[in-house]
Every structure is written in C-alpha cells, then in structure tokens.
Amino acid sequence: MGRLVGIDFGTTNCSMAYLDQGKPKVILDKDRYKTIPSVVYYYKKSDEIRLMVGRAARSKFVENPFCTIHSIKRFIGKSFEMEEIKQAQERYYYIIEKNEKADSHQQDIMIKINEYDMAISPVEIATYIFRYLKQTAESFLKETVDEVVITMPTTYQTRYAQAIRQIAENVGLNVVGMLTETNATAYAFGYINRGDHTIAVYDLGGGTFDFSLFRRVPGGYEELATLGEAWLGGDDFDYTIMQYLIREFKNSTRNKRFADGKVYKDGITLTNKDVLRAIQDEAEKAKIALSETETTLIHVSKVIPEIDPSVDLNLKLSRDVLEYVVSDLVEKSITIALDAQENGFTLDPKLKLDALLLVGGQSRMPKIKQRLRETFGDIIFDQILPEEGVAIGAAIYGNVLKVVQKRKQEPQ
Ligand code: AMP
C-alpha cells in the first residue's frame, strides 16, 4: 500500500502534505514550490491539442487567457443557471457555456475553447489537475500515492463532494476522508497544541473567504460557527489595484498631447485587453512585494499602442496607498469574521478564543494581520504557514482516521 496524502484543492492553488514518521511535511513540486496553481492550459503542437498543468499553465495567462482555464473549482457540482456562474462569466476570459445535451441540471457547464473548437467539462479539467497532483506527489515521495484526504470549502454541497470523490477515484486515488478547509487547519493546530482550546480560522485565498470557529472535542473539532463569501479573495485585491492604476494613468494623461496629435482633456482610459491583463498581473506582483517592502515600482510598457507607442505605465506604489485602495475588501472580511464570532457567542456566551489561525495566500498581507489583532487581540498563531495549514491538517486528519480504522480491526 502507498502513502496517504492530504490534498488542499484550492480555487487558485493546490498544496499537498503527508506525515513522515508522524511529522507533517509539505510536498514540493519539481521546481521546489509548495503550491501548484489549479490551472490547465490548452495549446497546439504538430496539429495535436496538448495541455499543461500547474505553474507552466498559469504562466500562459497573460499571453493567451482564452485557453488558460483557472478557478475550475467554482464550477464543480454546480449548474449553469446559478448566480455564481454569471459572476464568473463576467470576470473570466474563457467562455463558460451550457451543455444543452446534459441530462440533469447538475453537471451542465462546459468550458469552450474557440481557438480549437472544443468544449471540456469542469470535471475533466479537474481530473487533469488531480492526475498532475498524484504524479507530483509520487515523484517527490518516490512511492505510490493511493490514499488521500481532500479538503472542501465550508459552503460545499453534497454534489461537490461526490464529484471530487469521483474525480480522485478516476485517477486512482482512494478518498479515505473529506473535511472542510478551515476544519483541516484546526487539525494542524491541534497537532502542535494539545489540551482543550477554542480557535478561529481566517482563510483568505485567491478566490474565496471563510471564517470558522472550532472547539476541541474528544477525537476532533466541533464547528461552532462559520461564515464565508464566495467572491472575496486575492483576485479581488488584484482587480481593485488594477482599477486604481487605470485611474492614476488617466489622471496623468489629462490635458496632454500625444503622438496622434490629439490633446486628451479628461485623460486616457486604458481599454486594450492585452494591456489590462498585463496590468492585472503587475498589480498582483506589486501586492505580494508590498507584503515585504514599503514601496514598489510598477511598469507596463506600451499601454496605449494605438495612440502613442512610446508611452509606458510607470508608477511607484507604497504600502500605505495599497492599504487605502483595498481597505473595503479588508474591512469586509473583518465584518464577516465578527459576524461569525457573534454567531458562535450566541451558541455559547462563555466563548473565548485561544488562537486565531491564518491560511490562504492573501492573509499574508500585513494590514490584514494588523486589523485582526485590533479586532480579536494578540492571539494570531503564526507557526502554521498560510499555504501549508490546510494540506497539513488534511494529512493529520487522514492519519487520525487510519488509527481509528486500525483500532477497529484489531481483535478485542
Ligand atoms: P491561495 O489560493 O491560498 O494560494 O492564495 C492565493 C492568493 O494569495 C493570490 O491572490 C495571491 O496573490 C495571494 N498572495 C500570495 N502571497 C501573498 C503575499 N505575500 N501577500 C499578499 N498576497 C499574497
């Protein structure tokens, strides 16, 4: 029998962990990264349609977003008519369409790639990602991986869980357990901290936000409250920064004359899709850099090629300005966290939080930590890294299940 691996299948990134002689460890991909982008890219080579998965696929987004399929997790187990799908249609470059031939209303979403006149189901795309995860884990561990625990969003539906189980089984993975992402994080905490405790998990990833409260009970965790937002994550931060950069550029071009001979009284609004994608990409890089440094430079060349090919976007962005620009998003997450805490308090008025755990890449932003400290006190537990907690917790939970299973099989 092979090794059990915990899989955090995220909207933006996946990560995996396992237990090495009882100690949780994170699996690295071939380039030694801890996360694997949940992205599949379709391309043509020698008249054949091929695909890339993970980091290589993600790097193709700016070049060809119509063939770069990301955030597929949002569509698993969903039907085309759902509100969430409309939101995705507005935001994503690739085409989302209804499969008119689908016999039920449950799995009727297709991703259309016009360039190759093909349509693929979200389940098929997720299958490629899971196959890649299995291969990555096996080449890292140098052994077969056939048992997994997979984490799910706090708002998952049965249809989602069934589909994910099926996808994993299709690539030869036996799903020994499933649990929510925040619950898995609680297990990662429980591994380090024995004894009774009540904790909160603030999970802000690329696409979604969740906040949950858990109390340690014999054998696991009791969820006291949970609240989430399907469209609040790092992508929204990038989009908001991009809008700010577009506004700043417009202001800087006001009443100026350009190579086309015209004077733009109100300034120039950037509309070129290739340029906007490049700005969004730079926005994300700047945001990540500003988690470490106080200022960063943003540069995108030739932003108005039709008007004046010599004009670039150059801007110095400071951490203060970034925090101001995205403050509504930060505050929205804090409000949801407070509402969840209040729900927990209603259930148990004696509730007192012992620790607050942060997972999801966007929770690395210093302003978020500051606001959480101001709101919940100095209880942030920083021994679990935001990219690792969920996968590590899944691996630990898997181990707990195996121990229970073994005990049951032992003669009394
Ligand atoms: P996840 O889905 O948990 O991998 O989170 C991905 C999101 O986290 C993306 O929007 C990233 O831009 C964001 N992110 C990653 N690292 C950082 C960082 N150091 N500071 C701010 N955001 C980050």
Residues whose N, C-alpha, C, O or C-beta is under 5 A from the ligand:
A	BS01	AMP	G10 T12 N13 L204 G205 G206 G234 D235 E284 K287 I288 S291 G360 G361 Q362 R364 M365
